Amino acid sequence: MPFPVTLLYGGLTALLVTVLGGNVTRLRRRHRVPVDRPIPEELVRPVRAHANAAEWVPLGLLLLLLLEGSGVRSLALHLLGGFFLLGRVLHAVGVYSRSPLLTVGAALNYLLLLYMSLWAIVRHFAQ
């Protein structure tokens, strides 16, 4: 298997995005809100939690895949992937609960993406 670490975190983050999206669908049905109508207040947070994950997860996974393909060790990749997943979960919980976890999750997300981006650039020039 050529990318086992990215495969794991790709699957886990896809589950998160799927759960968040399924919740939006469930709430749209409950409140009888079709896609072509403005969303009521009670759907704003669930929609944002799902959309935010859908926006950031692909970039995080792409960077993880590139680092794995460039030969970064498995332990480092698991730390990056695990903390990235944690950040996404904390952010989603924070959006739903209106708690500081939103900020903690977002900060963790940004820090990890910045770190992975810089590491990828350094690895490029080190070759």
Phi and psi in degrees as GROMACS dihedral restraints (atoms count N, CA, C in turn):
[ dihedral_restraints ]
;  ai    aj    ak    al  type     phi  dphi    fc
    3     4     5     6     1   -75.4    20    10
    4     5     6     7     1   -28.2    20    10
    6     7     8     9     1  -134.8    20    10
    7     8     9    10     1    64.1    20    10
    9    10    11    12     1   -65.9    20    10
   10    11    12    13     1   -34.3    20    10
   12    13    14    15     1   -71.8    20    10
   13    14    15    16     1   -47.4    20    10
   15    16    17    18     1   -63.6    20    10
   16    17    18    19     1   -34.6    20    10
   18    19    20    21     1   -59.8    20    10
   19    20    21    22     1   -44.7    20    10
   21    22    23    24     1   -63.1    20    10
   22    23    24    25     1   -53.1    20    10
   24    25    26    27     1   -73.6    20    10
   25    26    27    28     1   -25.6    20    10
   27    28    29    30     1   -63.9    20    10
   28    29    30    31     1   -44.3    20    10
   30    31    32    33     1   -64.8    20    10
   31    32    33    34     1   -43.1    20    10
   33    34    35    36     1   -67.6    20    10
   34    35    36    37     1   -43.5    20    10
   36    37    38    39     1   -71.4    20    10
   37    38    39    40     1   -32.1    20    10
   39    40    41    42     1   -64.9    20    10
   40    41    42    43     1   -36.8    20    10
   42    43    44    45     1   -62.0    20    10
   43    44    45    46     1   -43.1    20    10
   45    46    47    48     1   -60.7    20    10
   46    47    48    49     1   -48.7    20    10
   48    49    50    51     1   -62.9    20    10
   49    50    51    52     1   -37.9    20    10
   51    52    53    54     1   -66.2    20    10
   52    53    54    55     1   -43.5    20    10
   54    55    56    57     1   -62.7    20    10
   55    56    57    58     1   -45.2    20    10
   57    58    59    60     1   -62.9    20    10
   58    59    60    61     1   -41.9    20    10
   60    61    62    63     1   -68.1    20    10
   61    62    63    64     1   -39.4    20    10
   63    64    65    66     1   -62.6    20    10
   64    65    66    67     1   -35.7    20    10
   66    67    68    69     1   -65.9    20    10
   67    68    69    70     1   -39.7    20    10
   69    70    71    72     1   -62.0    20    10
   70    71    72    73     1   -44.5    20    10
   72    73    74    75     1   -60.7    20    10
   73    74    75    76     1   -44.6    20    10
   75    76    77    78     1   -59.7    20    10
   76    77    78    79     1   -44.9    20    10
   78    79    80    81     1   -69.2    20    10
   79    80    81    82     1   -36.2    20    10
   81    82    83    84     1   -61.7    20    10
   82    83    84    85     1   -41.9    20    10
   84    85    86    87     1   -66.4    20    10
   85    86    87    88     1   -45.2    20    10
   87    88    89    90     1   -59.8    20    10
   88    89    90    91     1   -42.2    20    10
   90    91    92    93     1   -92.9    20    10
   91    92    93    94     1     3.0    20    10
   93    94    95    96     1    53.2    20    10
   94    95    96    97     1    54.7    20    10
   96    97    98    99     1  -114.9    20    10
   97    98    99   100     1   102.8    20    10
   99   100   101   102     1   -70.2    20    10
  100   101   102   103     1   165.1    20    10
  102   103   104   105     1   -62.6    20    10
  103   104   105   106     1   -30.3    20    10
  105   106   107   108     1   -87.5    20    10
  106   107   108   109     1    12.6    20    10
  108   109   110   111     1  -113.5    20    10
  109   110   111   112     1   152.8    20    10
  111   112   113   114     1   -60.5    20    10
  112   113   114   115     1   144.9    20    10
  114   115   116   117     1   -84.4    20    10
  115   116   117   118     1   137.7    20    10
  117   118   119   120     1   -73.5    20    10
  118   119   120   121     1   165.2    20    10
  120   121   122   123     1   -51.5    20    10
  121   122   123   124     1   -40.8    20    10
  123   124   125   126     1   -69.7    20    10
  124   125   126   127     1   -10.1    20    10
  126   127   128   129     1  -103.5    20    10
  127   128   129   130     1    -8.7    20    10
  129   130   131   132     1   -60.3    20    10
  130   131   132   133     1   -49.8    20    10
  132   133   134   135     1   -65.6    20    10
  133   134   135   136     1   -47.4    20    10
  135   136   137   138     1   -59.7    20    10
  136   137   138   139     1   -39.4    20    10
  138   139   140   141     1   -65.1    20    10
  139   140   141   142     1   -42.5    20    10
  141   142   143   144     1   -67.4    20    10
  142   143   144   145     1   -38.1    20    10
  144   145   146   147     1   -61.6    20    10
  145   146   147   148     1   -43.9    20    10
  147   148   149   150     1   -68.2    20    10
  148   149   150   151     1   -47.7    20    10
  150   151   152   153     1   -62.8    20    10
  151   152   153   154     1   -40.6    20    10
  153   154   155   156     1   -63.6    20    10
  154   155   156   157     1   -42.8    20    10
  156   157   158   159     1   -63.8    20    10
  157   158   159   160     1   -42.5    20    10
  159   160   161   162     1   -64.1    20    10
  160   161   162   163     1   -28.5    20    10
  162   163   164   165     1   -75.1    20    10
  163   164   165   166     1   -41.2    20    10
  165   166   167   168     1   -98.0    20    10
  166   167   168   169     1   -29.2    20    10
  168   169   170   171     1   -59.6    20    10
  169   170   171   172     1   -45.3    20    10
  171   172   173   174     1   -58.4    20    10
  172   173   174   175     1   -40.7    20    10
  174   175   176   177     1   -65.5    20    10
  175   176   177   178     1   -43.2    20    10
  177   178   179   180     1   -61.7    20    10
  178   179   180   181     1   -43.1    20    10
  180   181   182   183     1   -67.6    20    10
  181   182   183   184     1   -38.3    20    10
  183   184   185   186     1   -61.7    20    10
  184   185   186   187     1   -45.7    20    10
  186   187   188   189     1   -63.4    20    10
  187   188   189   190     1   -41.0    20    10
  189   190   191   192     1   -61.5    20    10
  190   191   192   193     1   -43.3    20    10
  192   193   194   195     1   -62.2    20    10
  193   194   195   196     1   -44.5    20    10
  195   196   197   198     1   -64.5    20    10
  196   197   198   199     1   -41.1    20    10
  198   199   200   201     1   -65.8    20    10
  199   200   201   202     1   -41.0    20    10
  201   202   203   204     1   -63.8    20    10
  202   203   204   205     1   -42.3    20    10
  204   205   206   207     1   -65.6    20    10
  205   206   207   208     1   -24.7    20    10
  207   208   209   210     1   -86.2    20    10
  208   209   210   211     1    -2.3    20    10
  210   211   212   213     1   101.5    20    10
  211   212   213   214     1    11.8    20    10
  213   214   215   216     1   -62.3    20    10
  214   215   216   217     1   141.2    20    10
  216   217   218   219     1   -64.8    20    10
  217   218   219   220     1   151.8    20    10
  219   220   221   222     1   -58.7    20    10
  220   221   222   223     1   -42.8    20    10
  222   223   224   225     1   -60.5    20    10
  223   224   225   226     1   -45.7    20    10
  225   226   227   228     1   -62.4    20    10
  226   227   228   229     1   -41.1    20    10
  228   229   230   231     1   -64.4    20    10
  229   230   231   232     1   -40.2    20    10
  231   232   233   234     1   -65.7    20    10
  232   233   234   235     1   -37.6    20    10
  234   235   236   237     1   -64.3    20    10
  235   236   237   238     1   -45.6    20    10
  237   238   239   240     1   -62.6    20    10
  238   239   240   241     1   -49.2    20    10
  240   241   242   243     1   -64.5    20    10
  241   242   243   244     1   -41.2    20    10
  243   244   245   246     1   -66.7    20    10
  244   245   246   247     1   -43.4    20    10
  246   247   248   249     1   -71.2    20    10
  247   248   249   250     1   -32.8    20    10
  249   250   251   252     1   -63.7    20    10
  250   251   252   253     1   -46.9    20    10
  252   253   254   255     1   -61.1    20    10
  253   254   255   256     1   -43.9    20    10
  255   256   257   258     1   -58.3    20    10
  256   257   258   259     1   -44.8    20    10
  258   259   260   261     1   -60.3    20    10
  259   260   261   262     1   -40.8    20    10
  261   262   263   264     1   -67.4    20    10
  262   263   264   265     1   -41.0    20    10
  264   265   266   267     1   -66.2    20    10
  265   266   267   268     1   -46.4    20    10
  267   268   269   270     1   -59.9    20    10
  268   269   270   271     1   -41.0    20    10
  270   271   272   273     1   -62.9    20    10
  271   272   273   274     1   -47.1    20    10
  273   274   275   276     1   -61.9    20    10
  274   275   276   277     1   -44.3    20    10
  276   277   278   279     1   -62.2    20    10
  277   278   279   280     1   -41.5    20    10
  279   280   281   282     1   -64.1    20    10
  280   281   282   283     1   -37.7    20    10
  282   283   284   285     1   -63.8    20    10
  283   284   285   286     1   -46.8    20    10
  285   286   287   288     1   -66.5    20    10
  286   287   288   289     1   -40.5    20    10
  288   289   290   291     1   -95.0    20    10
  289   290   291   292     1    -1.2    20    10
  291   292   293   294     1    54.9    20    10
  292   293   294   295     1    42.1    20    10
  294   295   296   297     1  -113.6    20    10
  295   296   297   298     1   170.0    20    10
  297   298   299   300     1   -63.1    20    10
  298   299   300   301     1   -11.1    20    10
  300   301   302   303     1   -59.8    20    10
  301   302   303   304     1   -27.8    20    10
  303   304   305   306     1   -58.0    20    10
  304   305   306   307     1   -49.1    20    10
  306   307   308   309     1   -67.7    20    10
  307   308   309   310     1   -40.5    20    10
  309   310   311   312     1   -62.4    20    10
  310   311   312   313     1   -47.1    20    10
  312   313   314   315     1   -63.4    20    10
  313   314   315   316     1   -42.7    20    10
  315   316   317   318     1   -64.3    20    10
  316   317   318   319     1   -43.6    20    10
  318   319   320   321     1   -62.6    20    10
  319   320   321   322     1   -43.8    20    10
  321   322   323   324     1   -61.7    20    10
  322   323   324   325     1   -42.6    20    10
  324   325   326   327     1   -58.6    20    10
  325   326   327   328     1   -51.2    20    10
  327   328   329   330     1   -63.1    20    10
  328   329   330   331     1   -43.0    20    10
  330   331   332   333     1   -62.2    20    10
  331   332   333   334     1   -43.9    20    10
  333   334   335   336     1   -67.1    20    10
  334   335   336   337     1   -41.6    20    10
  336   337   338   339     1   -64.9    20    10
  337   338   339   340     1   -39.9    20    10
  339   340   341   342     1   -63.2    20    10
  340   341   342   343     1   -46.5    20    10
  342   343   344   345     1   -61.5    20    10
  343   344   345   346     1   -48.0    20    10
  345   346   347   348     1   -64.3    20    10
  346   347   348   349     1   -38.5    20    10
  348   349   350   351     1   -62.2    20    10
  349   350   351   352     1   -48.8    20    10
  351   352   353   354     1   -64.4    20    10
  352   353   354   355     1   -39.8    20    10
  354   355   356   357     1   -63.1    20    10
  355   356   357   358     1   -40.3    20    10
  357   358   359   360     1   -63.9    20    10
  358   359   360   361     1   -41.3    20    10
  360   361   362   363     1   -65.9    20    10
  361   362   363   364     1   -43.6    20    10
  363   364   365   366     1   -62.4    20    10
  364   365   366   367     1   -44.0    20    10
  366   367   368   369     1   -62.4    20    10
  367   368   369   370     1   -35.5    20    10
  369   370   371   372     1   -60.5    20    10
  370   371   372   373     1   -48.3    20    10
  372   373   374   375     1   -78.1    20    10
  373   374   375   376     1   -15.6    20    10
  375   376   377   378     1   -82.4    20    10
  376   377   378   379     1   -12.3    20    10
